[in-house]
Amino acid sequence: MKKINVIIISALLAYSLVACGNSSEEKGSKEDSQTNTYASADISDDITAVDDIQLQEENPEEVQSVAGDPSVDVDLTVLSSTLIYSEVFNMVTTPADYEGKTVKMEGTCNMYQDPDTGKKYYACIVQDATQCCSQGLEFVLDENTYTEDDYPKVGDEITIKGTFTTYQENGNTYLTMLDSTLI
């Protein structure tokens, strides 16, 4: 009798599993067709978005208005604070990639005076989005246009444009923007 009960219970269990499978296939086919319709619409929207991006890439004159000042190679004034910080970090870590390029940036003026030589070093400092980290580039104003009195005060918000280069001093390599102009 136990064998018969086990066989009957096993058969009912198997039947219930098979029965559930058939009804879900019917429901699934309706859901699948709806899902496929929605997926096709989503894919179509994505293709349209990609086509729009490709059109923008093919028409650089349309993008020029977003690119910023065409007279400079690297315009940091049109970037977000995070991207500015990242780009200046790249300049600091790989200066050879930027050597000789014209850079435009805005930030806060800072100054360091060497106690031994009395020489003043001016820098344009930028901060990341959270204002916790800062990077800066030294700048030297164009001697033909500016005098020592024309340098901005520490803490002034400035926009400068100059030629990125490196120089050696006391065995160290430093970055600077030569022939800079205040904008």
N, C-alpha and C positions, 0 to 999 in steps of 0.2 A: 504494500500500500504506500509506503514511503517513496518508493521509486516512481510510482504513478503520480503522486503529488509533486515531486521534484520536476518531473517531465512536464506536467501541466503548468506549473509556475514558470518554468523556463520558457515554454511555448508562449504563454501570455506576455511575459517580459519581452521576448523577441518580437512578438506581434506589435506590442506598444511602441517599441523603438522604430520598427518599420513604418508603422502608421504615422508617427510624428514626422518622420523624414519625408513622406509624400506630401503632407499638407504644407510643410515649410517650403518645399520646392515650388509648389503652386504660388504661395505667397511671395517667395523669393523671386519668381519670374516677373511678377508684377512690380515688385520693388526694384529689381534689377533694371527693368525697362525704364522706370522713372529715374533711377540713379544714372543710367546711361544718358538719358535726356539732359539731366542737370549737368553731368560731367561734360557732355558735348558743348553745352552752353559755356561752361567755365573755360574749357580749352579754347573755344572760339574767342572769348574775351582776352585770354592770355596771349593768343596769337596776335590779336589786334594791338595789345599793349606792346608786344615785342616789335611789331611793325612800326609803331609810333617811335620807339626808341631808335630803331634802325634809321628811320627818316631823319631824326635829329642828328644822328652821327653822320649821315650823308650830307647834311646841310650845316657845315660849321659856322656859316655866317649868322645863323639863327642862334647858335650857342654863344657867339662872341659877346652878346650883351651880358651874359651871365659870367663870362670868363674874366671880366674886369678890364683893367688898363692894358691896352694893346702895346704900349711902349715899354712894358717890362716883361721879363721872362717868367718870373715867379711873383704873382700878385697875391699876397697873403690877406689883403683887406677884404676879399670877397668870400673867404672861408669861415666856417664856424670856429669857435674857440678851440674845440677839440682838434680839428684839422690843422689849425694854425700851429698849435702846440706840437702836433705830430710832425708837421713839415719842418719846423725849426729844429726839432729833435733830429730829423733826418739830415739837416744841414750840418748839425754838430757832429753826428756820427760818420757821415760820408761827405766831407766837404769837397772832395775832388769832383763830385757830380754837379756841384753848383758853381765851381770856379769860373769867374768871368761873367756870370749871369747877372742881369739887373733884377733887383729884388725890391718890392714895395711892401711895407708892413706898417701896422699901427700898434701902439702899445704905450707903456709908461716909461718915461725917461728915468734913467738911473745913472749915477756917476761914481766912479771909484778913483781916488787919488792915491798914487803910490807914495808911501811915506818916505821912501829913500830918494826917489828922483823928483817927486812933486808933479809928475806927469799925470794928467787927467784922462780917464778912459770913460767915454759915454756909451751907454747901451740902451737899446729899445727892448723892453721886457714884455713878454706875453705870458698869460696864464692859461691853464686848461679850463674846461667847463666848470669844474668843481672849485676852482680858485685855490687848490692845494699845492699845485706844482707850477713852476715857472721855468721858462727858457728865455734866453735873450741873445741878441746879436750886438756886438760893438759896432758903432758907426763913427765915421770921421766926416764932418761937414766939408764940402768943397771949399778949399782955401781961397779960390778965386772969387767966390761969391759971399762967403761968410767970414766973420771975425770971431774971436774967442767970446766976445760978448753976445753973439747971436745964438750960442748953444742954449737949449731949453733948460729950465730949472728941474731939479729932481722932483719927480712926482707928476710932472706935466704929461698930459696925454698928447702923443705926437704921432704923426704919419711921416715916414721917411722913405726915400727911394735912393738906392745906391748900388754900386757894383760889388758883388760878393767876391772876397778873396781871402787868402790866408797869409800870415807872416810869422817869422820866427823872432822870438825875443827871449833872451836868457835861456836858450836851449829848449824852449817850449813853442808849440805851434798854436797860434791864436787865429780866430775868425774875425773878420771885420767887413763892413760895407764902406768902401772908399768913395770919395767924391759924392757924398750923400747930399740930398736936398730935403729941406723941410717942406712938406706939402700942407 
